[in-house]
Amino acid sequence: MVTVPAPSHLSASDSDRIWHPWTPIQQAQRLTLVSGRGCQVRDDQGHSYLDFRSGTLNATVGYGHPSVVGAISEQAARLMTWDLAEVSTLPARELADRIASLLPAPLEYTLFCNSGSEATEAAVKIARMWHRLQGRRGRTVVMSFADGYHGVTAAAIAATASPFRRDGAGPLPEGYVHLATPRCAACAAGENHDGCTVPGAAEWEAQILSVGPESVAAVLVEPVLSVGGIITPPPGELAALRALCDRHGILLIADEVATGFGRTGKMFGFEHDLGANGRAPDIITTAKGLTGGYAPLAAVTVRADIHQAFARDPLLGGLRHGHTTGGHATACAAALAVLDIVEHDKLVPAAAARGAQLLDALAALKERPAVRDVRGRGLLIGVEMASGEAAALVARAAQERGVLIRAFGPVLTVAPPLIISEEEAGHGARTLADAIRTLNMGGAR
Ligand SMILES: Cc1ncc(COP(=O)(O)O)c(C=O)c1O
């Protein structure tokens, strides 16, 4: 066995034995981050960066927030964890109540897990088992947008159509069908064309009818597609999808992992289209903003009657599913402190205001030949470049100028913490414009 000395201090040139997910093995120059405050993070070389991506869309209340740090430390000292099978802990109880209080009435009971992918996994299982408990054993199919992203575990990857994310992961579980993404195909292909055609409820109903509605358990959608390219369904289409699900006895699952807790300028992304005028989803999944990145935690919140139906499970009389650290007490304490900040500091309207500022500032970029589109909702904005290569070059140029932005394929995702100030937002937008200016269009298409 090779013994590896543990260095007391690591510099950028030292070896790095982390297997970096979603990253080319050969990629040179990775940042090593060591600290953060507000919207700024600092690397091991002493350079500061404006976080224009909220870590991975999760650092909603910024770094080093004393009240979250205090809540974590107090709970860790009192009772750091207990598995929620058979037992409750105070922070988990309080958090389940708090989530219910933020949602429309039928969404009441929460199952906790650790990541967004696990939440997808649990939501799909709950939907299928719920139909089964009603005697509808044939309802197993889950339909999701072709460009949606729901995570990397078995159900989550099966619900994803992108070959980049799923090739080689098979054999995949059966029973997943992809709905047309609500985006004009010609725009997506970067073609010059007149008049866009955006698939919506009419196409989705035809797809559901061709699968056979009696075999469909659930439709699983993000209110704004995040990793798939910051795509917002046209006004009215999600409400029409809700009606479609009602008509055909299908559960609607909203994946709010990226959009939940203020990101889009509403507490939940579905509220732009559902909730007030229409019905809410039947199940929602949340993660990222739930703890603002201070601890791993995810939640699946369901209608009260869905929860109650599991009393009829013949083997247990409950849900046969759970994780050792799902609803970890310290993570729940972090979430409660984060939700206090979101509400007390009015971060949901702040996200709407800063989002409008950024969308306005970034709209001018559409004049640049390298930029195909700028779009988004609240602080979830996509700047679509002509290619993935161009987006990666711009992200690198922005980093060199002290602003961290993530590229998902050709789309740069501008998603700063919800606490970002007007000045910081302006600085980030100007830096991005500057980074795009450095593109040599001959080399980066
Ligand atoms: C909408 C959505 N769902 C699910 C996931 C998966 O979450 P996790 O990375 O925590 O497994 C993500 C992650 O980016 C996401 O954006």
The ligand as an SDF file (V2000), in Angstrom:
LIG
                    3D

 16 16  0  0  0  0  0  0  0  0999 V2000
  -33.5290   21.3690  -11.2120 C   0  0  0  0  0  0  0  0  0  0  0  0
  -32.5450   20.4440  -10.5660 C   0  0  0  0  0  0  0  0  0  0  0  0
  -32.9700   19.2560  -10.0950 N   0  0  0  0  0  0  0  0  0  0  0  0
  -32.1350   18.3830   -9.5130 C   0  0  0  0  0  0  0  0  0  0  0  0
  -30.7990   18.6860   -9.3700 C   0  0  0  0  0  0  0  0  0  0  0  0
  -29.8710   17.6910   -8.7160 C   0  0  0  0  0  0  0  0  0  0  0  0
  -29.4890   18.1600   -7.4750 O   0  0  0  0  0  0  0  0  0  0  0  0
  -28.1600   17.5930   -6.7590 P   0  0  0  0  0  0  0  0  0  0  0  0
  -27.0010   18.1050   -7.5640 O   0  0  0  0  0  0  0  0  0  0  0  0
  -28.2410   18.1770   -5.3770 O   0  0  0  0  0  0  0  0  0  0  0  0
  -28.2650   16.1240   -6.7420 O   0  0  0  0  0  0  0  0  0  0  0  0
  -30.3120   19.9050   -9.8360 C   0  0  0  0  0  0  0  0  0  0  0  0
  -28.8830   20.2470   -9.7100 C   0  0  0  0  0  0  0  0  0  0  0  0
  -28.3530   21.1270  -10.3330 O   0  0  0  0  0  0  0  0  0  0  0  0
  -31.2020   20.8150  -10.4610 C   0  0  0  0  0  0  0  0  0  0  0  0
  -30.7930   22.0070  -10.9430 O   0  0  0  0  0  0  0  0  0  0  0  0
  1  2  1  0
  2  3  1  0
  2 15  2  0
  3  4  2  0
  4  5  1  0
  5  6  1  0
  5 12  2  0
  6  7  1  0
  7  8  1  0
  8  9  2  0
  8 10  1  0
  8 11  1  0
 12 13  1  0
 12 15  1  0
 13 14  2  0
 15 16  1  0
M  END
$$$$
